[in-house]
Amino acid sequence: MLAKEGYFVCKIEGESMNKKIPNHSYCLFKRDYGGSRNGKIVLVESANIQDADFGAGYTVKEYHSKKNIENNQWSHQEIILKPLSYHPNYKDIHLSNDELVNLKVIGIFECIL
């Protein structure tokens, strides 16, 4: 397999996405260049996220956003990162206001390798 610019592989650890991504899976991600991410599985980095399995500031979740639109300008009201797990102990991560400043979408999930 040839490496393709803008793509990278991560090993996913944990059970919070086990409906779509089994624990210990190697997954292909495409670097995020912006645009709509609603409903997509994303790898995000934020100082405001403490992953339940590892305490890290990175997580893979399904992305949903609520936006404020005024005078043809928009801003995020809230971003919700949803786990897709068979285990009910994983809860949505809600980020708003100052918590959104440090949120960075690193990549968009493409497939399990």
KASULVEN-V289630 format. One record per residue. N is the residue number from 1. SS is DSSP state (2 for helix, 1 for strand, 0 for the rest). OMEGA is omega in whole degrees, -180 to 180 (NA if undefined). Layout:
# KASULVEN-V289630
n=N ss=SS omega=OMEGA
n=N ss=SS omega=OMEGA
This chain:
# KASULVEN-V289630
n=1 ss=0 omega=178
n=2 ss=0 omega=175
n=3 ss=0 omega=-180
n=4 ss=0 omega=-177
n=5 ss=0 omega=178
n=6 ss=0 omega=179
n=7 ss=1 omega=177
n=8 ss=1 omega=-178
n=9 ss=1 omega=174
n=10 ss=1 omega=171
n=11 ss=1 omega=-177
n=12 ss=1 omega=-179
n=13 ss=0 omega=176
n=14 ss=0 omega=-174
n=15 ss=0 omega=-174
n=16 ss=0 omega=180
n=17 ss=0 omega=-170
n=18 ss=0 omega=173
n=19 ss=0 omega=-178
n=20 ss=0 omega=-175
n=21 ss=0 omega=179
n=22 ss=0 omega=176
n=23 ss=0 omega=178
n=24 ss=0 omega=180
n=25 ss=1 omega=169
n=26 ss=1 omega=-175
n=27 ss=1 omega=177
n=28 ss=1 omega=177
n=29 ss=1 omega=174
n=30 ss=1 omega=179
n=31 ss=1 omega=-179
n=32 ss=0 omega=178
n=33 ss=0 omega=180
n=34 ss=0 omega=-177
n=35 ss=0 omega=-178
n=36 ss=0 omega=178
n=37 ss=0 omega=-176
n=38 ss=0 omega=178
n=39 ss=0 omega=180
n=40 ss=0 omega=174
n=41 ss=1 omega=-174
n=42 ss=1 omega=169
n=43 ss=1 omega=-179
n=44 ss=1 omega=176
n=45 ss=1 omega=177
n=46 ss=0 omega=175
n=47 ss=0 omega=-178
n=48 ss=0 omega=179
n=49 ss=0 omega=172
n=50 ss=0 omega=-178
n=51 ss=0 omega=-176
n=52 ss=0 omega=-178
n=53 ss=0 omega=-172
n=54 ss=0 omega=178
n=55 ss=0 omega=-177
n=56 ss=0 omega=178
n=57 ss=0 omega=177
n=58 ss=1 omega=175
n=59 ss=1 omega=174
n=60 ss=1 omega=-178
n=61 ss=1 omega=173
n=62 ss=1 omega=-172
n=63 ss=1 omega=174
n=64 ss=1 omega=179
n=65 ss=1 omega=172
n=66 ss=1 omega=-175
n=67 ss=1 omega=169
n=68 ss=1 omega=178
n=69 ss=1 omega=178
n=70 ss=1 omega=177
n=71 ss=0 omega=-180
n=72 ss=0 omega=176
n=73 ss=1 omega=178
n=74 ss=1 omega=174
n=75 ss=1 omega=179
n=76 ss=1 omega=172
n=77 ss=1 omega=-178
n=78 ss=1 omega=170
n=79 ss=1 omega=180
n=80 ss=1 omega=177
n=81 ss=1 omega=-172
n=82 ss=1 omega=171
n=83 ss=0 omega=176
n=84 ss=0 omega=-172
n=85 ss=0 omega=172
n=86 ss=0 omega=-179
n=87 ss=0 omega=-176
n=88 ss=0 omega=-178
n=89 ss=0 omega=177
n=90 ss=0 omega=-176
n=91 ss=0 omega=175
n=92 ss=0 omega=174
n=93 ss=1 omega=180
n=94 ss=1 omega=179
n=95 ss=1 omega=179
n=96 ss=1 omega=177
n=97 ss=2 omega=-176
n=98 ss=2 omega=180
n=99 ss=2 omega=-179
n=100 ss=2 omega=-176
n=101 ss=0 omega=-176
n=102 ss=0 omega=-180
n=103 ss=0 omega=179
n=104 ss=1 omega=175
n=105 ss=1 omega=-177
n=106 ss=1 omega=-177
n=107 ss=1 omega=179
n=108 ss=1 omega=-180
n=109 ss=1 omega=177
n=110 ss=1 omega=-178
n=111 ss=1 omega=171
n=112 ss=1 omega=180
n=113 ss=0 omega=NA
